[in-house]
Amino acid sequence: MHHPKVQINDGFWNDYIELVRGTVIPYQWEALNDRIEDAEPSYSIRNFRIAAGLEEGEFGGWIFQDSDLYKWLEAVAYSLRRRPDPALERIADEAIDLIGQAQRDDGYLNTYFTIQEPGRAWTNLYEAHELYCAGHLFEAAAAYCEATGKRKLIDIACRFADLIDGLFGTKPGQMRAYCGHPEVELALVKLHAATGEERYLKLSQFFIDERGSQPSYYNEEWERRGRKNIWSQGAPNLEVYQSHLPVREQPVAVGHAVRAVYLYTAMADLARLNGDVGLREACERLWANTTGKQMYITGGIGATHLGEAFTFDHDLPNDTVYAETCASIGLIFWARRMLQLEAKSEYADVMERALYNNVLGSMAKDGKHFFYVNPLEVWPEASVKNPDRHHVKPVRQKWFGCSCCPPNVARLIGSLDDYIYDVSEDSRSVRVHLFIGSEISFETQGRKVALTQRSALPWDGKVEFDVSLPACPEGAEVAFELALRIPNRFNGERPMLHVNGEPLDYRVDRGYALVDRAWREGDQVSWLLPIQAALVAANPLIRADAGKAAIQRGPLVYCVEEADNGTPLASLSLAEAPRLSERQTSELLGGCVVVEGDGFVTDVAGWEEGLPYRPFSKQKKAVRIKAVPYYLWGNREPGEMNVWLRHS
């Protein structure tokens, strides 16, 4: 695939990109420096200062705390790529200098083992996250070098990667092992792309091939450690860490959801780069299981807080859900790689679903509060008083001790322009995966082409493209194929396509509408996606949603909140024919489309105080239900929230 130049300019997404640049990145820098009042400390910068010999003290925070700084630097890199900012770049350069000072002479870099357990490096690959942290360093280094041209961070990263490459492998004296938390595998692919160093690609392949091979390295390591672990009890749980079987033999998604999708992302990368059929088949099988049987309507994955993990097919509880923000971000990473393997619209559909719902909903409108867990049903009192629901927060938090999610959101939104288009190897086809206002520039047959997309999503389905042929003589034509994704939510209603005002019947290939023609300067394409509120049912095997319906409009899933519908929300039900209506509002939640529908609420009249049960009767009152986009929930007073509604 070519990497064309893309710049987002979109009415909806500009606000978020600017929020990341102007608020999230500076706020997270304050958090990394422990300067946020009433928020859990990060210890991140302090750890690097201690490891660099600039300060005295003990290691603070989680064992993988280094990764927060690396993810922050990656987000900074994407922000600088879009818009130079000398002051921000100076702060980042100083942080990079600090990282360099904390690096040991042999290239090793990990503040926990440098400060807390010197001499114990590489003795707990199961839980200690050394390679995971290294991976986030590699990703940040590749992004920062691309954005600024500066090599200091990538040189630090390569020194560490070279050390790892010498330590791990199949040669005599090397460790035949791999990280408990996959990440370094996909990062090594990025480091390979940035440097051209083949060894990094081979090292990624080694980690993938070695994973799940028997006998288990983790069990041997556990015995050597005197059967001691950091968090878990007992022998290593190989399924939680996706090391129960070689990756090519894994039939379904199991274990820790973030680990899984980071692993699958690297597998898809290597399947494409190495033409690895076995890895590709495994990716396709695991994709079908993850998105077909273990994904929430919001694009969330990971049903249980115990191990932040998948459970089994169709087990998708709404109220005890985990659906970690990082897991959906990882799902988007994976979907992007699957699209590069094969341009099938289902991959982009999932990418869009997770992006507009789970991921966007994880960050408050102020850019300073975040959800780790993304529930589909919230009862605030239960979150406080029921230990099974302590992980479900009705209010976004300022920061977390384990703060993997906020910088992950920042780096995803910062790099969103990498997710919109693909240009084929021969430059004769441009695929549009996401409808986000932007400009893409590429060359085909020696001619420069610029394509400008204007999108009214998510509120309206009107998308337009302008073709420009800079530096071409007047009247020149350039032939290429424009492929537009047909989202899977239209119940058979085909989007309408016009070229220069004329309706065009189009051919469909794997979920994309194809327009193959000779284009001229000023040609215009109009792509009209039908967007109206509709009820969605869940597969009957998803028991949590039996007899219920959800509301979706375009890419957005909707929810009901206590602020609009009172309490208890559990007594609300939709009418048989709910007559859904939509209205644009500017006063609510910064402006959105609200969906309303006819429904009923259980009549509480006649229930005596202290009477838990009585003979059944269908006493109910008619009400007009009001739903708001799920990504905006929790931005008002804390209250109940539901995505799925009973359908009477």
C-alpha positions as semicolon CSV with decimal commas, in nm:
position;residue;x (nm);y (nm);z (nm)
1;M;0,000;0,000;0,000
2;H;0,112;0,355;-0,070
3;H;0,108;0,610;0,209
4;P;-0,054;0,915;0,049
5;K;-0,068;1,255;0,217
6;V;-0,395;1,305;0,401
7;Q;-0,519;1,604;0,600
8;I;-0,847;1,601;0,793
9;N;-1,074;1,905;0,770
10;D;-1,408;1,797;0,907
11;G;-1,686;1,976;1,090
12;F;-1,729;1,698;1,345
13;W;-1,375;1,564;1,388
14;N;-1,187;1,897;1,381
15;D;-1,326;1,970;1,728
16;Y;-1,186;1,643;1,864
17;I;-0,850;1,681;1,693
18;E;-0,820;2,033;1,835
19;L;-0,936;1,907;2,175
20;V;-0,652;1,652;2,169
21;R;-0,399;1,914;2,058
22;G;-0,508;2,201;2,279
23;T;-0,638;2,021;2,589
24;V;-0,573;1,647;2,609
25;I;-0,200;1,654;2,530
26;P;-0,119;1,941;2,773
27;Y;-0,349;1,790;3,039
28;Q;-0,185;1,450;3,009
29;W;0,159;1,609;3,033
30;E;0,049;1,760;3,365
31;A;-0,080;1,419;3,473
32;L;0,247;1,246;3,378
33;N;0,420;1,503;3,599
34;D;0,174;1,445;3,889
35;R;0,039;1,798;3,875
36;I;-0,336;1,723;3,854
37;E;-0,513;1,802;4,181
38;D;-0,728;1,520;4,327
39;A;-0,621;1,279;4,050
40;E;-0,428;0,956;4,102
41;P;-0,054;1,019;4,055
42;S;0,117;0,881;3,745
43;Y;0,480;0,878;3,873
44;S;0,582;0,842;3,508
45;I;0,823;1,136;3,466
46;R;0,947;1,091;3,823
47;N;1,039;0,728;3,748
48;F;1,243;0,836;3,446
49;R;1,419;1,104;3,650
50;I;1,511;0,850;3,918
51;A;1,627;0,597;3,656
52;A;1,837;0,871;3,492
53;G;2,005;0,947;3,825
54;L;1,854;1,297;3,847
55;E;1,646;1,222;4,156
56;E;1,643;0,983;4,451
57;G;1,344;0,767;4,530
58;E;1,143;0,449;4,484
59;F;0,964;0,341;4,167
60;G;0,599;0,454;4,167
61;G;0,288;0,326;3,991
62;W;0,229;0,018;3,781
63;I;0,515;-0,193;3,647
64;F;0,430;-0,078;3,292
65;Q;0,411;0,294;3,376
66;D;0,679;0,384;3,116
67;S;0,431;0,313;2,839
68;D;0,211;0,612;2,932
69;L;0,491;0,855;2,845
70;Y;0,562;0,671;2,519
71;K;0,195;0,681;2,415
72;W;0,183;1,050;2,502
73;L;0,488;1,111;2,279
74;E;0,321;0,922;1,996
75;A;0,012;1,142;2,030
76;V;0,240;1,450;2,027
77;A;0,405;1,322;1,708
78;Y;0,071;1,298;1,526
79;S;-0,027;1,644;1,649
80;L;0,303;1,790;1,523
81;R;0,260;1,611;1,190
82;R;-0,070;1,790;1,146
83;R;0,030;2,126;1,290
84;P;0,383;2,231;1,393
85;D;0,404;2,364;1,749
86;P;0,759;2,464;1,858
87;A;0,668;2,490;2,228
88;L;0,515;2,142;2,235
89;E;0,805;2,000;2,034
90;R;1,049;2,148;2,285
91;I;0,869;1,975;2,576
92;A;0,871;1,648;2,381
93;D;1,242;1,684;2,300
94;E;1,319;1,735;2,668
95;A;1,119;1,423;2,754
96;I;1,315;1,233;2,487
97;D;1,642;1,359;2,639
98;L;1,524;1,226;2,975
99;I;1,440;0,886;2,821
100;G;1,790;0,878;2,670
101;Q;1,945;0,948;3,011
102;A;1,748;0,660;3,163
103;Q;1,874;0,413;2,899
104;R;2,150;0,179;3,012
105;D;2,476;0,146;2,820
106;D;2,371;-0,187;2,667
107;G;2,049;-0,031;2,531
108;Y;1,817;-0,164;2,802
109;L;1,538;0,076;2,897
110;N;1,280;0,010;3,168
111;T;1,252;0,228;3,477
112;Y;1,096;-0,041;3,697
113;F;1,384;-0,286;3,662
114;T;1,644;-0,008;3,664
115;I;1,512;0,135;3,993
116;Q;1,331;-0,144;4,174
117;E;1,479;-0,476;4,068
118;P;1,819;-0,424;3,905
119;G;1,956;-0,753;3,779
120;R;1,607;-0,908;3,750
121;A;1,535;-0,799;3,390
122;W;1,369;-1,060;3,165
123;T;1,284;-1,291;3,460
124;N;0,908;-1,236;3,439
125;L;0,797;-1,206;3,078
126;Y;0,456;-1,336;3,183
127;E;0,357;-1,025;3,379
128;A;0,633;-0,761;3,384
129;H;0,550;-0,592;3,051
130;E;0,912;-0,518;2,953
131;L;0,856;-0,597;2,586
132;Y;0,516;-0,423;2,597
133;C;0,681;-0,101;2,718
134;A;0,953;-0,144;2,454
135;G;0,681;-0,173;2,190
136;H;0,522;0,156;2,288
137;L;0,867;0,317;2,274
138;F;0,914;0,181;1,920
139;E;0,573;0,312;1,806
140;A;0,644;0,656;1,952
141;A;0,990;0,662;1,794
142;A;0,862;0,576;1,446
143;A;0,587;0,839;1,468
144;Y;0,815;1,111;1,608
145;C;1,080;1,055;1,344
146;E;0,819;1,073;1,067
147;A;0,664;1,391;1,211
148;T;0,980;1,588;1,294
149;G;1,266;1,420;1,108
150;K;1,453;1,403;1,440
151;R;1,637;1,077;1,503
152;K;1,716;1,084;1,873
153;L;1,416;0,879;1,988
154;I;1,441;0,630;1,702
155;D;1,811;0,582;1,778
156;I;1,721;0,509;2,143
157;A;1,454;0,267;2,020
158;C;1,688;0,089;1,778
159;R;1,953;0,040;2,047
160;F;1,690;-0,129;2,263
161;A;1,549;-0,329;1,970
162;D;1,899;-0,450;1,881
163;L;1,950;-0,567;2,240
164;I;1,617;-0,754;2,231
165;D;1,701;-0,904;1,892
166;G;2,023;-1,045;2,040
167;L;1,849;-1,184;2,350
168;F;1,548;-1,353;2,190
169;G;1,540;-1,615;1,918
170;T;1,614;-1,977;1,833
171;K;1,994;-1,962;1,834
172;P;2,191;-2,129;2,118
173;G;2,187;-1,915;2,431
174;Q;1,888;-1,704;2,317
175;M;1,556;-1,696;2,505
176;R;1,271;-1,876;2,332
177;A;1,010;-1,653;2,491
178;Y;0,759;-1,376;2,424
179;C;0,576;-1,102;2,613
180;G;0,273;-1,173;2,832
181;H;0,114;-0,860;2,686
182;P;0,141;-0,854;2,305
183;E;0,239;-0,509;2,169
184;V;0,604;-0,532;2,071
185;E;0,506;-0,747;1,771
186;L;0,302;-0,475;1,598
187;A;0,555;-0,211;1,709
188;L;0,847;-0,396;1,551
189;V;0,657;-0,390;1,221
190;K;0,635;-0,009;1,253
191;L;1,003;0,016;1,347
192;H;1,087;-0,197;1,043
193;A;0,882;0,036;0,820
194;A;1,057;0,343;0,967
195;T;1,413;0,204;0,941
196;G;1,402;-0,062;0,668
197;E;1,575;-0,301;0,911
198;E;1,466;-0,657;0,819
199;R;1,579;-0,799;1,156
200;Y;1,293;-0,618;1,327
201;L;1,035;-0,783;1,101
202;K;1,195;-1,124;1,161
203;L;1,193;-1,064;1,538
204;S;0,820;-0,982;1,526
205;Q;0,762;-1,304;1,329
206;F;0,965;-1,499;1,590
207;F;0,749;-1,369;1,876
208;I;0,431;-1,459;1,684
209;D;0,555;-1,806;1,584
210;E;0,688;-1,886;1,931
211;R;0,368;-1,789;2,113
212;G;0,176;-2,087;2,246
213;S;0,444;-2,338;2,153
214;Q;0,492;-2,618;2,405
215;P;0,634;-2,670;2,659
216;S;0,518;-2,342;2,803
217;Y;0,795;-2,095;2,872
218;Y;0,574;-1,922;3,128
219;N;0,543;-2,231;3,346
220;E;0,921;-2,285;3,345
221;E;0,977;-1,918;3,427
222;W;0,723;-1,939;3,713
223;E;0,906;-2,236;3,863
224;R;1,239;-2,048;3,837
225;R;1,085;-1,752;4,020
226;G;0,987;-1,978;4,309
227;R;0,627;-1,977;4,190
228;K;0,589;-1,606;4,267
229;N;0,374;-1,370;4,058
230;I;0,312;-0,995;4,063
231;W;-0,071;-0,999;4,051
232;S;-0,215;-1,337;3,968
233;Q;-0,235;-1,639;4,194
234;G;-0,108;-1,985;4,104
235;A;0,033;-2,119;3,782
236;P;0,022;-1,898;3,469
237;N;-0,317;-1,884;3,295
238;L;-0,213;-1,940;2,936
239;E;-0,557;-1,871;2,790
240;V;-0,579;-1,523;2,946
241;Y;-0,250;-1,440;2,771
242;Q;-0,337;-1,604;2,434
243;S;-0,050;-1,851;2,474
244;H;-0,258;-2,169;2,522
245;L;-0,215;-2,267;2,155
246;P;0,006;-2,157;1,864
247;V;-0,165;-1,850;1,715
248;R;-0,245;-2,023;1,386
249;E;-0,449;-2,284;1,575
250;Q;-0,653;-2,055;1,800
251;P;-1,021;-2,104;1,708
252;V;-1,187;-1,824;1,908
253;A;-1,093;-1,499;2,083
254;V;-1,016;-1,567;2,449
255;G;-0,846;-1,398;2,741
256;H;-0,753;-1,035;2,802
257;A;-0,922;-0,838;2,522
258;V;-0,651;-0,572;2,472
259;R;-0,377;-0,836;2,458
260;A;-0,581;-1,030;2,202
261;V;-0,643;-0,748;1,955
262;Y;-0,285;-0,617;1,979
263;L;-0,171;-0,970;1,895
264;Y;-0,417;-1,006;1,606
265;T;-0,306;-0,665;1,470
266;A;0,053;-0,789;1,442
267;M;-0,066;-1,118;1,291
268;A;-0,254;-0,928;1,019
269;D;0,051;-0,708;0,952
270;L;0,276;-1,012;0,909
271;A;0,017;-1,200;0,704
272;R;0,022;-0,911;0,455
273;L;0,394;-0,834;0,456
274;N;0,511;-1,196;0,441
275;G;0,225;-1,344;0,239
276;D;0,163;-1,578;0,534
277;V;-0,152;-1,774;0,446
278;G;-0,174;-1,951;0,784
279;L;-0,168;-1,623;0,972
280;R;-0,425;-1,473;0,736
281;E;-0,664;-1,763;0,785
282;A;-0,622;-1,735;1,163
283;C;-0,694;-1,361;1,147
284;E;-1,010;-1,416;0,941
285;R;-1,132;-1,690;1,177
286;L;-1,062;-1,483;1,489
287;W;-1,219;-1,176;1,329
288;A;-1,541;-1,364;1,253
289;N;-1,560;-1,484;1,612
290;T;-1,469;-1,154;1,778
291;T;-1,699;-0,929;1,577
292;G;-1,972;-1,182;1,502
293;K;-2,017;-1,335;1,848
294;Q;-1,829;-1,132;2,112
295;M;-1,877;-0,764;2,021
296;Y;-2,121;-0,516;2,169
297;I;-2,333;-0,295;1,944
298;T;-2,109;-0,004;2,050
299;G;-1,796;-0,178;1,918
300;G;-1,692;-0,271;2,272
301;I;-1,520;-0,604;2,338
302;G;-1,434;-0,788;2,659
303;A;-1,739;-0,890;2,860
304;T;-1,594;-0,938;3,208
305;H;-1,391;-0,723;3,448
306;L;-1,222;-1,040;3,576
307;G;-0,912;-1,040;3,360
308;E;-1,058;-0,762;3,139
309;A;-1,146;-1,050;2,914
310;F;-1,362;-1,224;2,659
311;T;-1,583;-1,495;2,810
312;F;-1,766;-1,705;2,548
313;D;-1,981;-1,662;2,239
314;H;-2,289;-1,438;2,281
315;D;-2,218;-1,363;2,648
316;L;-2,255;-0,984;2,640
317;P;-2,400;-0,852;2,967
318;N;-2,477;-0,480;2,957
319;D;-2,449;-0,392;3,324
320;T;-2,134;-0,579;3,433
321;V;-1,963;-0,527;3,095
322;Y;-1,598;-0,423;3,072
323;A;-1,554;-0,306;2,710
324;E;-1,229;-0,130;2,791
325;T;-1,148;0,176;2,583
326;C;-0,807;0,032;2,486
327;A;-0,973;-0,288;2,362
328;S;-1,188;-0,095;2,112
329;I;-0,885;0,106;2,005
330;G;-0,701;-0,222;1,949
331;L;-1,001;-0,350;1,753
332;I;-0,970;-0,042;1,530
333;F;-0,596;-0,112;1,482
334;W;-0,681;-0,468;1,382
335;A;-0,967;-0,365;1,151
336;R;-0,730;-0,125;0,975
337;R;-0,477;-0,406;0,912
338;M;-0,753;-0,640;0,790
339;L;-0,857;-0,373;0,538
340;Q;-0,500;-0,367;0,410
341;L;-0,511;-0,744;0,375
342;E;-0,840;-0,730;0,186
343;A;-1,062;-0,429;0,119
344;K;-1,387;-0,570;0,260
345;S;-1,637;-0,318;0,393
346;E;-1,713;-0,522;0,708
347;Y;-1,370;-0,430;0,847
348;A;-1,436;-0,058;0,798
349;D;-1,789;-0,098;0,938
350;V;-1,647;-0,229;1,265
351;M;-1,378;0,040;1,263
352;E;-1,648;0,307;1,232
353;R;-1,874;0,145;1,496
354;A;-1,597;0,127;1,757
355;L;-1,470;0,477;1,675
356;Y;-1,797;0,671;1,691
357;N;-1,939;0,490;1,992
358;N;-1,708;0,312;2,237
359;V;-1,392;0,516;2,179
360;L;-1,550;0,859;2,138
361;G;-1,776;0,796;2,437
362;S;-1,476;0,723;2,659
363;M;-1,369;1,090;2,666
364;A;-1,574;1,375;2,810
365;K;-1,647;1,683;2,602
366;D;-1,389;1,874;2,810
367;G;-1,103;1,637;2,716
368;K;-1,011;1,601;3,083
369;H;-1,223;1,308;3,204
370;F;-1,218;0,950;3,078
371;F;-1,392;0,615;3,101
372;Y;-1,181;0,301;3,130
373;V;-1,495;0,082;3,120
374;N;-1,773;0,158;2,868
375;P;-2,102;0,012;2,994
376;L;-2,432;-0,017;2,808
377;E;-2,639;0,006;3,124
378;V;-2,564;0,209;3,435
379;W;-2,733;0,231;3,775
380;P;-2,513;0,469;3,977
381;E;-2,614;0,332;4,317
382;A;-2,518;-0,021;4,209
383;S;-2,179;0,108;4,087
384;V;-2,110;0,231;4,440
385;K;-2,272;-0,042;4,651
386;N;-2,249;-0,365;4,449
387;P;-1,891;-0,503;4,442
388;D;-1,966;-0,675;4,107
389;R;-2,018;-0,330;3,955
390;H;-1,744;-0,122;4,119
391;H;-1,562;-0,112;3,785
392;V;-1,863;0,051;3,615
393;K;-1,837;0,426;3,668
394;P;-2,133;0,660;3,609
395;V;-1,889;0,954;3,579
396;R;-1,569;0,983;3,377
397;Q;-1,254;0,998;3,591
398;K;-0,982;1,267;3,589
399;W;-0,703;1,010;3,554
400;F;-0,622;0,652;3,651
401;G;-0,335;0,484;3,833
402;C;-0,342;0,247;3,535
403;S;-0,383;0,513;3,272
404;C;-0,342;0,325;2,947
405;C;-0,670;0,454;2,799
406;P;-0,641;0,839;2,789
407;P;-0,314;0,856;2,591
408;N;-0,443;0,574;2,369
409;V;-0,747;0,787;2,277
410;A;-0,517;1,082;2,207
411;R;-0,289;0,886;1,976
412;L;-0,581;0,729;1,787
413;I;-0,763;1,058;1,724
414;G;-0,431;1,223;1,640
415;S;-0,359;0,960;1,373
416;L;-0,715;0,936;1,237
417;D;-0,608;1,057;0,892
418;D;-0,428;0,720;0,851
419;Y;-0,762;0,535;0,868
420;I;-0,970;0,705;0,599
421;Y;-0,822;0,596;0,263
422;D;-0,615;0,331;0,091
423;V;-0,441;0,378;-0,243
424;S;-0,361;0,055;-0,429
425;E;-0,004;-0,049;-0,510
426;D;-0,045;0,056;-0,875
427;S;-0,211;0,386;-0,764
428;R;-0,507;0,312;-0,991
429;S;-0,764;0,272;-0,712
430;V;-0,854;0,488;-0,412
431;R;-1,073;0,330;-0,144
432;V;-1,266;0,547;0,099
433;H;-1,321;0,360;0,426
434;L;-1,444;0,642;0,649
435;F;-1,652;0,942;0,555
436;I;-1,455;1,216;0,727
437;G;-1,393;1,555;0,564
438;S;-1,035;1,552;0,437
439;E;-0,799;1,594;0,146
440;I;-0,585;1,316;0,000
441;S;-0,301;1,377;-0,246
442;F;-0,142;1,097;-0,447
443;E;0,022;1,027;-0,782
444;T;-0,108;0,795;-1,050
445;Q;0,048;0,733;-1,391
446;G;0,288;1,018;-1,327
447;R;0,007;1,267;-1,260
448;K;-0,073;1,439;-0,930
449;V;-0,429;1,401;-0,804
450;A;-0,597;1,572;-0,507
451;L;-0,931;1,447;-0,379
452;T;-1,124;1,665;-0,134
453;Q;-1,394;1,497;0,074
454;R;-1,670;1,694;0,247
455;S;-1,882;1,497;0,491
456;A;-2,188;1,591;0,698
457;L;-2,161;1,276;0,909
458;P;-2,257;1,169;1,166
459;W;-2,571;1,390;1,159
460;D;-2,641;1,385;0,786
461;G;-2,552;1,133;0,516
462;K;-2,435;1,377;0,249
463;V;-2,076;1,317;0,134
464;E;-1,911;1,496;-0,160
465;F;-1,578;1,463;-0,338
466;D;-1,404;1,719;-0,558
467;V;-1,135;1,604;-0,802
468;S;-0,839;1,829;-0,867
469;L;-0,550;1,765;-1,106
470;P;-0,281;2,014;-1,004
471;A;-0,003;2,073;-1,260
472;C;-0,203;1,900;-1,535
473;P;-0,269;2,084;-1,864
474;E;-0,624;2,212;-1,915
475;G;-0,862;1,941;-2,031
476;A;-0,631;1,662;-1,916
477;E;-0,785;1,337;-1,795
478;V;-0,655;1,091;-1,537
479;A;-0,811;0,746;-1,505
480;F;-0,850;0,585;-1,165
481;E;-1,110;0,396;-0,968
482;L;-1,288;0,555;-0,673
483;A;-1,427;0,294;-0,433
484;L;-1,676;0,415;-0,171
485;R;-1,776;0,200;0,126
486;I;-2,142;0,107;0,146
487;P;-2,209;0,095;0,523
488;N;-2,396;-0,216;0,632
489;R;-2,674;-0,039;0,820
490;F;-2,921;0,053;0,548
491;N;-3,152;-0,251;0,538
492;G;-3,095;-0,298;0,167
493;E;-3,146;0,069;0,074
494;R;-2,867;0,163;-0,164
495;P;-2,687;0,493;-0,122
496;M;-2,730;0,727;-0,420
497;L;-2,431;0,821;-0,632
498;H;-2,404;1,121;-0,864
499;V;-2,110;1,230;-1,078
500;N;-2,129;1,594;-1,191
501;G;-2,498;1,596;-1,101
502;E;-2,585;1,286;-1,306
503;P;-2,710;0,975;-1,122
504;L;-2,482;0,677;-1,173
505;D;-2,555;0,309;-1,132
506;Y;-2,255;0,149;-0,973
507;R;-2,094;-0,191;-0,946
508;V;-2,035;-0,330;-0,596
509;D;-1,721;-0,515;-0,492
510;R;-1,689;-0,653;-0,136
511;G;-1,910;-0,378;0,002
512;Y;-1,762;-0,088;-0,197
513;A;-1,930;0,108;-0,479
514;L;-1,687;0,137;-0,771
515;V;-1,660;0,439;-1,001
516;D;-1,393;0,369;-1,264
517;R;-1,352;0,651;-1,516
518;A;-1,128;0,917;-1,662
519;W;-1,146;1,214;-1,427
520;R;-1,106;1,580;-1,511
521;E;-1,027;1,889;-1,306
522;G;-1,339;2,000;-1,115
523;D;-1,530;1,670;-1,138
524;Q;-1,767;1,626;-0,845
525;V;-1,900;1,311;-0,683
526;S;-2,201;1,310;-0,454
527;W;-2,255;1,010;-0,227
528;L;-2,582;1,019;-0,035
529;L;-2,602;0,776;0,254
530;P;-2,952;0,716;0,389
531;I;-2,942;0,810;0,757
532;Q;-3,249;0,764;0,970
533;A;-3,312;0,634;1,318
534;A;-3,394;0,264;1,321
535;L;-3,446;-0,008;1,577
536;V;-3,182;-0,280;1,595
537;A;-3,234;-0,627;1,738
538;A;-2,967;-0,853;1,885
539;N;-2,912;-1,215;1,787
540;P;-3,151;-1,424;2,005
541;L;-2,846;-1,607;2,144
542;I;-2,738;-1,280;2,313
543;R;-2,954;-1,338;2,619
544;A;-2,889;-0,999;2,780
545;D;-3,074;-0,833;2,490
546;A;-3,364;-1,078;2,450
547;G;-3,693;-0,895;2,391
548;K;-3,507;-0,564;2,360
549;A;-3,417;-0,319;2,087
550;A;-3,152;-0,052;2,049
551;I;-3,171;0,268;1,846
552;Q;-2,910;0,343;1,583
553;R;-2,888;0,639;1,348
554;G;-2,610;0,637;1,090
555;P;-2,291;0,532;1,266
556;L;-2,424;0,635;1,607
557;V;-2,579;0,406;1,866
558;Y;-2,823;0,587;2,097
559;C;-2,904;0,553;2,466
560;V;-3,160;0,681;2,714
561;E;-3,051;0,876;3,019
562;E;-3,223;0,952;3,347
563;A;-3,189;1,326;3,278
564;D;-3,443;1,296;2,993
565;N;-3,656;0,999;3,096
566;G;-3,663;0,980;3,476
567;T;-3,599;0,668;3,678
568;P;-3,599;0,369;3,690
569;L;-3,502;0,331;3,325
570;A;-3,557;-0,045;3,358
571;S;-3,933;0,019;3,358
572;L;-3,925;0,190;3,017
573;S;-4,034;-0,003;2,710
574;L;-4,080;0,088;2,346
575;A;-4,425;0,078;2,188
576;E;-4,498;-0,186;1,922
577;A;-4,475;0,093;1,663
578;P;-4,265;0,358;1,836
579;R;-4,294;0,624;1,558
580;L;-3,933;0,737;1,588
581;S;-3,872;1,104;1,516
582;E;-3,548;1,303;1,500
583;R;-3,464;1,662;1,571
584;Q;-3,147;1,862;1,560
585;T;-3,077;2,049;1,882
586;S;-2,805;2,300;1,955
587;E;-2,874;2,346;2,327
588;L;-2,823;1,984;2,436
589;L;-2,472;1,839;2,486
590;G;-2,307;2,086;2,252
591;G;-2,543;2,009;1,965
592;C;-2,666;1,672;1,836
593;V;-2,961;1,491;1,682
594;V;-3,205;1,364;1,945
595;V;-3,427;1,066;1,867
596;E;-3,770;1,032;2,027
597;G;-4,019;0,745;2,021
598;D;-4,345;0,625;2,172
599;G;-4,313;0,400;2,471
600;F;-4,451;0,301;2,808
601;V;-4,341;0,322;3,165
602;T;-4,463;0,088;3,439
603;D;-4,724;0,262;3,652
604;V;-4,599;0,267;4,009
605;A;-4,939;0,375;4,147
606;G;-5,081;0,122;4,392
607;W;-4,745;-0,020;4,496
608;E;-4,746;0,000;4,873
609;E;-4,427;0,106;5,050
610;G;-4,227;-0,205;5,138
611;L;-4,430;-0,434;4,909
612;P;-4,177;-0,619;4,690
613;Y;-4,424;-0,828;4,483
614;R;-4,792;-0,841;4,390
615;P;-5,013;-1,014;4,132
616;F;-4,907;-0,937;3,777
617;S;-5,090;-0,671;3,580
618;K;-5,001;-0,466;3,272
619;Q;-5,044;-0,126;3,432
620;K;-4,843;0,122;3,230
621;K;-4,850;0,480;3,115
622;A;-4,773;0,606;2,765
623;V;-4,463;0,825;2,742
624;R;-4,245;0,976;2,473
625;I;-3,894;0,832;2,511
626;K;-3,597;1,058;2,439
627;A;-3,262;0,912;2,329
628;V;-2,922;1,080;2,281
629;P;-2,606;0,956;2,108
630;Y;-2,425;0,703;2,327
631;Y;-2,092;0,882;2,287
632;L;-2,240;1,186;2,467
633;W;-2,378;1,002;2,769
634;G;-2,255;1,095;3,116
635;N;-2,190;1,461;3,031
636;R;-2,469;1,585;3,260
637;E;-2,564;1,508;3,621
638;P;-2,480;1,146;3,711
639;G;-2,778;0,921;3,647
640;E;-2,900;0,597;3,498
641;M;-2,829;0,505;3,135
642;N;-2,952;0,227;2,906
643;V;-2,874;0,132;2,546
644;W;-3,113;-0,163;2,512
645;L;-3,485;-0,101;2,573
646;R;-3,761;-0,353;2,623
647;H;-3,983;-0,375;2,318
648;S;-4,341;-0,444;2,418
